[in-house]
């Protein structure tokens, strides 16, 4: 007689070696391990814990130092270029307008990928490098010129105006970049990974407006007269935001690439 005759009528006899779903015992008689209530609870708890967290990467990752260095370079070069006011048709701007918007794009990348603390560290590092540049230029300016050097007056004409530009840029940069990073991170914490364009435009609009207004008032109030000054403020703000919008597809790709390659990018990361 087969073994199936020993089973009660209607009972399901599993195939040899396969576990019974209800008992967890295989037909060979071996008891198989099952996940208990404690293990399931732990898994659900871990999922619930990470579900509400915003993803960021560690500043010890592969790209943070490079982006930080590039951001500081852009800031320094832009401030030196800003010592010259330029006029293109009806528009008045300064030389820093060519490169400075890139500083906000890099700031967006840092804020989005690494969080507010990392962005604040980058802003303060740029601030410190600019302050060092001011001290060096000032020391060179007051040093007596050597034999055959005939450009002292030209040096002073450009870099003698530089401290005011630096003060304006530092104040605008500090307020604008911190506002930019703070708003971007706060919007990300509410919206998650979705709608990157919303937080890029929102943070840039607020940050660039504060930056442009503070810089223009401190650097050129009393230098650029009347309506030209108003034109300078408006054109500067619109131009910087337009550059951000124009380069948004590039910003998207850079952020996506950095997120993909930063192995520490995860919910509840460094931020």
VOBA-682937 format. One record per residue (C-alpha): residue number from 1; residue in one letter; chain; x, y, z. Coordinates in Angstrom, 3 decimals, padded with zeros to 6 digits, m for minus. Example, Ala and Ser with C-alpha at 12.3 -4.5 7.8 and 13.67 -1.06 7.14 Angstrom:
2
<atom 1,'A','A',<012.300,m004.500,007.800>>
<atom 2,'S','A',<013.670,m001.060,007.140>>
REM end
This chain:
271
<atom 1,'X','A',<000.000,000.000,000.000>>
<atom 2,'X','A',<001.277,003.500,m000.845>>
<atom 3,'X','A',<001.982,006.156,001.745>>
<atom 4,'X','A',<m000.962,008.177,000.487>>
<atom 5,'X','A',<m003.331,005.633,001.978>>
<atom 6,'X','A',<m002.117,006.633,005.477>>
<atom 7,'X','A',<m003.193,010.262,005.032>>
<atom 8,'X','A',<m006.703,011.324,006.055>>
<atom 9,'X','A',<m009.272,011.660,003.293>>
<atom 10,'X','A',<m009.032,015.087,001.592>>
<atom 11,'X','A',<m005.646,015.999,003.090>>
<atom 12,'X','A',<m003.114,017.500,000.681>>
<atom 13,'X','A',<000.050,015.493,000.511>>
<atom 14,'X','A',<002.937,017.708,m000.665>>
<atom 15,'X','A',<005.502,016.496,m003.147>>
<atom 16,'X','A',<008.580,014.885,m001.660>>
<atom 17,'X','A',<010.907,017.401,m000.059>>
<atom 18,'X','A',<008.519,020.387,m000.401>>
<atom 19,'X','A',<007.394,022.216,002.735>>
<atom 20,'X','A',<003.810,022.237,003.869>>
<atom 21,'X','A',<002.707,025.874,003.821>>
<atom 22,'X','A',<000.748,025.565,007.022>>
<atom 23,'X','A',<003.113,023.510,009.142>>
<atom 24,'X','A',<006.497,024.456,007.762>>
<atom 25,'X','A',<007.412,020.730,007.692>>
<atom 26,'X','A',<008.617,019.068,004.524>>
<atom 27,'X','A',<007.331,015.699,003.424>>
<atom 28,'X','A',<010.737,014.338,004.362>>
<atom 29,'X','A',<010.049,015.275,007.959>>
<atom 30,'X','A',<012.530,018.179,008.266>>
<atom 31,'X','A',<011.378,021.383,009.903>>
<atom 32,'X','A',<012.214,024.433,007.765>>
<atom 33,'X','A',<012.980,027.871,009.217>>
<atom 34,'X','A',<010.271,030.503,008.931>>
<atom 35,'X','A',<010.396,034.240,009.454>>
<atom 36,'X','A',<008.747,034.939,012.749>>
<atom 37,'X','A',<006.689,037.931,013.854>>
<atom 38,'X','A',<009.785,039.637,015.331>>
<atom 39,'X','A',<011.687,039.480,012.035>>
<atom 40,'X','A',<008.734,040.759,010.022>>
<atom 41,'X','A',<008.213,043.573,012.517>>
<atom 42,'X','A',<011.875,044.545,012.233>>
<atom 43,'X','A',<011.680,044.668,008.423>>
<atom 44,'X','A',<008.542,046.792,008.473>>
<atom 45,'X','A',<010.087,049.066,011.090>>
<atom 46,'X','A',<013.196,049.587,008.975>>
<atom 47,'X','A',<011.089,050.352,005.892>>
<atom 48,'X','A',<008.912,052.798,007.814>>
<atom 49,'X','A',<012.007,054.481,009.239>>
<atom 50,'X','A',<013.649,055.099,005.836>>
<atom 51,'X','A',<010.442,055.874,003.958>>
<atom 52,'X','A',<010.089,059.331,005.501>>
<atom 53,'X','A',<013.746,060.322,005.229>>
<atom 54,'X','A',<015.274,062.515,002.532>>
<atom 55,'X','A',<018.160,061.096,000.538>>
<atom 56,'X','A',<021.591,062.745,000.696>>
<atom 57,'X','A',<025.181,061.644,000.142>>
<atom 58,'X','A',<028.214,061.922,002.383>>
<atom 59,'X','A',<030.699,064.731,001.760>>
<atom 60,'X','A',<033.389,062.049,001.863>>
<atom 61,'X','A',<032.066,060.764,m001.436>>
<atom 62,'X','A',<033.812,060.912,m004.806>>
<atom 63,'X','A',<032.702,064.288,m006.156>>
<atom 64,'X','A',<032.066,066.734,m003.307>>
<atom 65,'X','A',<035.666,068.010,m003.116>>
<atom 66,'X','A',<035.815,068.612,m006.888>>
<atom 67,'X','A',<032.525,070.509,m006.978>>
<atom 68,'X','A',<033.592,072.557,m003.950>>
<atom 69,'X','A',<036.915,073.489,m005.581>>
<atom 70,'X','A',<035.220,074.486,m008.840>>
<atom 71,'X','A',<032.668,076.571,m006.960>>
<atom 72,'X','A',<035.424,078.488,m005.135>>
<atom 73,'X','A',<037.247,079.138,m008.422>>
<atom 74,'X','A',<034.097,080.461,m010.070>>
<atom 75,'X','A',<033.486,082.761,m007.113>>
<atom 76,'X','A',<037.022,084.205,m007.159>>
<atom 77,'X','A',<037.144,084.750,m010.926>>
<atom 78,'X','A',<033.676,086.313,m010.975>>
<atom 79,'X','A',<034.556,088.838,m008.284>>
<atom 80,'X','A',<037.683,089.987,m010.114>>
<atom 81,'X','A',<035.720,090.254,m013.380>>
<atom 82,'X','A',<032.996,092.245,m011.626>>
<atom 83,'X','A',<035.330,095.231,m011.198>>
<atom 84,'X','A',<034.440,096.258,m014.765>>
<atom 85,'X','A',<030.973,097.543,m015.637>>
<atom 86,'X','A',<029.958,096.668,m019.189>>
<atom 87,'X','A',<027.190,097.921,m021.484>>
<atom 88,'X','A',<025.674,095.776,m024.215>>
<atom 89,'X','A',<023.022,097.731,m026.090>>
<atom 90,'X','A',<020.471,098.992,m023.553>>
<atom 91,'X','A',<021.695,096.572,m020.881>>
<atom 92,'X','A',<024.186,097.376,m018.132>>
<atom 93,'X','A',<025.936,094.620,m016.193>>
<atom 94,'X','A',<029.306,093.774,m014.664>>
<atom 95,'X','A',<031.946,091.373,m015.919>>
<atom 96,'X','A',<031.096,088.829,m013.254>>
<atom 97,'X','A',<027.751,088.173,m014.960>>
<atom 98,'X','A',<029.450,085.888,m017.469>>
<atom 99,'X','A',<030.516,083.262,m014.950>>
<atom 100,'X','A',<028.843,083.900,m011.610>>
<atom 101,'X','A',<025.535,082.116,m012.413>>
<atom 102,'X','A',<027.561,078.911,m012.576>>
<atom 103,'X','A',<028.224,079.287,m008.841>>
<atom 104,'X','A',<024.487,078.917,m008.185>>
<atom 105,'X','A',<024.242,075.892,m010.448>>
<atom 106,'X','A',<027.086,074.247,m008.526>>
<atom 107,'X','A',<025.420,075.297,m005.273>>
<atom 108,'X','A',<022.224,073.596,m006.432>>
<atom 109,'X','A',<024.134,070.392,m007.156>>
<atom 110,'X','A',<025.727,070.390,m003.703>>
<atom 111,'X','A',<022.460,071.188,m001.914>>
<atom 112,'X','A',<020.452,068.580,m003.823>>
<atom 113,'X','A',<022.972,065.762,m003.489>>
<atom 114,'X','A',<024.783,066.476,m000.216>>
<atom 115,'X','A',<022.327,068.585,001.811>>
<atom 116,'X','A',<022.288,071.924,003.598>>
<atom 117,'X','A',<025.245,071.325,005.900>>
<atom 118,'X','A',<027.486,070.452,002.967>>
<atom 119,'X','A',<026.239,073.496,001.040>>
<atom 120,'X','A',<026.881,075.770,004.027>>
<atom 121,'X','A',<030.404,074.383,004.301>>
<atom 122,'X','A',<030.992,075.135,000.612>>
<atom 123,'X','A',<029.660,078.683,000.973>>
<atom 124,'X','A',<031.866,079.369,003.989>>
<atom 125,'X','A',<034.892,077.905,002.212>>
<atom 126,'X','A',<034.286,080.223,m000.752>>
<atom 127,'X','A',<033.901,083.105,001.704>>
<atom 128,'X','A',<037.240,082.278,003.337>>
<atom 129,'X','A',<039.070,081.978,m000.002>>
<atom 130,'X','A',<037.710,085.331,m001.100>>
<atom 131,'X','A',<038.772,086.968,002.165>>
<atom 132,'X','A',<042.271,085.552,001.661>>
<atom 133,'X','A',<042.345,086.993,m001.864>>
<atom 134,'X','A',<041.418,090.419,m000.499>>
<atom 135,'X','A',<044.296,090.362,001.983>>
<atom 136,'X','A',<046.789,089.271,m000.683>>
<atom 137,'X','A',<045.682,091.917,m003.193>>
<atom 138,'X','A',<045.783,094.588,m000.517>>
<atom 139,'X','A',<049.281,093.590,000.567>>
<atom 140,'X','A',<050.485,093.656,m003.049>>
<atom 141,'X','A',<048.829,097.015,m003.664>>
<atom 142,'X','A',<050.489,098.806,m000.755>>
<atom 143,'X','A',<053.897,097.207,m001.376>>
<atom 144,'X','A',<056.323,099.610,m003.091>>
<atom 145,'X','A',<056.666,098.921,m006.827>>
<atom 146,'X','A',<059.959,097.526,m008.040>>
<atom 147,'X','A',<062.301,099.051,m010.604>>
<atom 148,'X','A',<060.768,099.268,m014.066>>
<atom 149,'X','A',<057.196,098.562,m012.926>>
<atom 150,'X','A',<055.019,101.300,m014.416>>
<atom 151,'X','A',<051.514,099.886,m013.878>>
<atom 152,'X','A',<050.946,100.771,m010.232>>
<atom 153,'X','A',<048.170,103.232,m011.034>>
<atom 154,'X','A',<046.436,100.700,m013.289>>
<atom 155,'X','A',<046.771,098.038,m010.593>>
<atom 156,'X','A',<045.216,100.343,m008.014>>
<atom 157,'X','A',<042.480,101.467,m010.413>>
<atom 158,'X','A',<041.235,097.893,m010.763>>
<atom 159,'X','A',<042.144,096.138,m007.535>>
<atom 160,'X','A',<041.876,099.314,m005.461>>
<atom 161,'X','A',<038.156,099.151,m006.166>>
<atom 162,'X','A',<038.217,095.445,m005.456>>
<atom 163,'X','A',<037.626,095.541,m001.656>>
<atom 164,'X','A',<034.225,097.186,m002.143>>
<atom 165,'X','A',<033.348,094.621,m004.785>>
<atom 166,'X','A',<034.450,091.857,m002.448>>
<atom 167,'X','A',<032.423,093.220,000.472>>
<atom 168,'X','A',<029.350,093.443,m001.758>>
<atom 169,'X','A',<029.929,090.037,m003.248>>
<atom 170,'X','A',<030.619,088.376,000.088>>
<atom 171,'X','A',<027.457,089.795,001.652>>
<atom 172,'X','A',<025.302,088.931,m001.366>>
<atom 173,'X','A',<026.928,085.554,m001.866>>
<atom 174,'X','A',<026.587,084.561,001.794>>
<atom 175,'X','A',<022.919,085.517,002.076>>
<atom 176,'X','A',<021.933,084.383,m001.404>>
<atom 177,'X','A',<023.677,081.014,m001.383>>
<atom 178,'X','A',<022.495,080.110,002.111>>
<atom 179,'X','A',<018.922,081.029,001.169>>
<atom 180,'X','A',<019.264,079.044,m002.044>>
<atom 181,'X','A',<020.517,075.940,m000.224>>
<atom 182,'X','A',<018.038,076.213,002.658>>
<atom 183,'X','A',<014.976,076.569,000.426>>
<atom 184,'X','A',<016.077,073.800,m001.958>>
<atom 185,'X','A',<016.625,071.325,000.883>>
<atom 186,'X','A',<013.368,072.253,002.641>>
<atom 187,'X','A',<011.364,071.812,m000.561>>
<atom 188,'X','A',<013.111,068.484,m001.181>>
<atom 189,'X','A',<012.215,067.294,002.317>>
<atom 190,'X','A',<008.564,067.986,001.531>>
<atom 191,'X','A',<008.464,066.701,m002.049>>
<atom 192,'X','A',<011.095,063.979,m002.046>>
<atom 193,'X','A',<012.909,063.214,m005.297>>
<atom 194,'X','A',<010.021,064.433,m007.473>>
<atom 195,'X','A',<009.775,067.770,m009.284>>
<atom 196,'X','A',<013.423,068.797,m009.149>>
<atom 197,'X','A',<012.663,071.758,m011.420>>
<atom 198,'X','A',<010.343,073.241,m008.766>>
<atom 199,'X','A',<013.016,073.412,m006.090>>
<atom 200,'X','A',<015.679,074.567,m008.541>>
<atom 201,'X','A',<013.591,077.494,m009.758>>
<atom 202,'X','A',<012.207,078.391,m006.340>>
<atom 203,'X','A',<015.545,078.361,m004.555>>
<atom 204,'X','A',<017.351,080.136,m007.379>>
<atom 205,'X','A',<014.723,082.854,m007.666>>
<atom 206,'X','A',<014.908,083.720,m003.962>>
<atom 207,'X','A',<018.671,083.309,m003.654>>
<atom 208,'X','A',<019.557,085.237,m006.820>>
<atom 209,'X','A',<017.223,088.098,m005.955>>
<atom 210,'X','A',<018.763,088.533,m002.501>>
<atom 211,'X','A',<022.276,088.163,m003.905>>
<atom 212,'X','A',<021.746,090.635,m006.769>>
<atom 213,'X','A',<020.041,093.283,m004.644>>
<atom 214,'X','A',<022.636,093.203,m001.867>>
<atom 215,'X','A',<025.559,093.173,m004.300>>
<atom 216,'X','A',<024.268,096.044,m006.417>>
<atom 217,'X','A',<023.451,098.261,m003.444>>
<atom 218,'X','A',<026.757,097.720,m001.633>>
<atom 219,'X','A',<028.999,097.747,m004.726>>
<atom 220,'X','A',<027.493,100.377,m007.021>>
<atom 221,'X','A',<025.099,102.583,m005.060>>
<atom 222,'X','A',<026.298,106.112,m005.829>>
<atom 223,'X','A',<028.546,104.865,m008.637>>
<atom 224,'X','A',<025.892,103.995,m011.221>>
<atom 225,'X','A',<023.351,106.844,m011.369>>
<atom 226,'X','A',<019.553,106.856,m011.284>>
<atom 227,'X','A',<017.670,104.668,m013.747>>
<atom 228,'X','A',<020.870,102.969,m014.869>>
<atom 229,'X','A',<021.188,101.538,m011.360>>
<atom 230,'X','A',<017.607,100.188,m011.412>>
<atom 231,'X','A',<018.267,098.767,m014.862>>
<atom 232,'X','A',<021.461,097.177,m013.530>>
<atom 233,'X','A',<019.603,095.431,m010.686>>
<atom 234,'X','A',<016.746,094.167,m012.859>>
<atom 235,'X','A',<018.944,093.013,m015.721>>
<atom 236,'X','A',<021.326,091.278,m013.327>>
<atom 237,'X','A',<018.540,089.326,m011.628>>
<atom 238,'X','A',<016.699,088.376,m014.818>>
<atom 239,'X','A',<019.922,087.366,m016.531>>
<atom 240,'X','A',<021.052,085.082,m013.684>>
<atom 241,'X','A',<017.675,083.358,m013.420>>
<atom 242,'X','A',<017.540,083.002,m017.223>>
<atom 243,'X','A',<020.932,081.293,m017.191>>
<atom 244,'X','A',<019.681,078.886,m014.523>>
<atom 245,'X','A',<016.632,078.058,m016.644>>
<atom 246,'X','A',<018.711,077.728,m019.814>>
<atom 247,'X','A',<021.154,075.349,m018.155>>
<atom 248,'X','A',<018.515,073.397,m016.225>>
<atom 249,'X','A',<018.744,070.344,m018.539>>
<atom 250,'X','A',<022.496,070.279,m017.863>>
<atom 251,'X','A',<021.906,070.702,m014.127>>
<atom 252,'X','A',<019.440,067.800,m014.228>>
<atom 253,'X','A',<021.966,065.529,m015.914>>
<atom 254,'X','A',<024.792,066.500,m013.586>>
<atom 255,'X','A',<022.665,065.916,m010.491>>
<atom 256,'X','A',<021.435,062.581,m011.835>>
<atom 257,'X','A',<024.981,061.482,m012.690>>
<atom 258,'X','A',<026.380,062.469,m009.281>>
<atom 259,'X','A',<023.533,060.755,m007.441>>
<atom 260,'X','A',<024.056,057.597,m009.463>>
<atom 261,'X','A',<027.800,057.463,m008.795>>
<atom 262,'X','A',<027.817,058.516,m005.157>>
<atom 263,'X','A',<027.489,055.183,m003.386>>
<atom 264,'X','A',<026.523,056.867,m000.092>>
<atom 265,'X','A',<023.457,058.575,m001.596>>
<atom 266,'X','A',<020.549,057.085,000.342>>
<atom 267,'X','A',<017.575,058.044,002.533>>
<atom 268,'X','A',<018.768,059.360,005.860>>
<atom 269,'X','A',<022.215,060.144,004.445>>
<atom 270,'X','A',<024.768,062.624,005.728>>
<atom 271,'X','A',<022.312,065.527,006.086>>
REM end
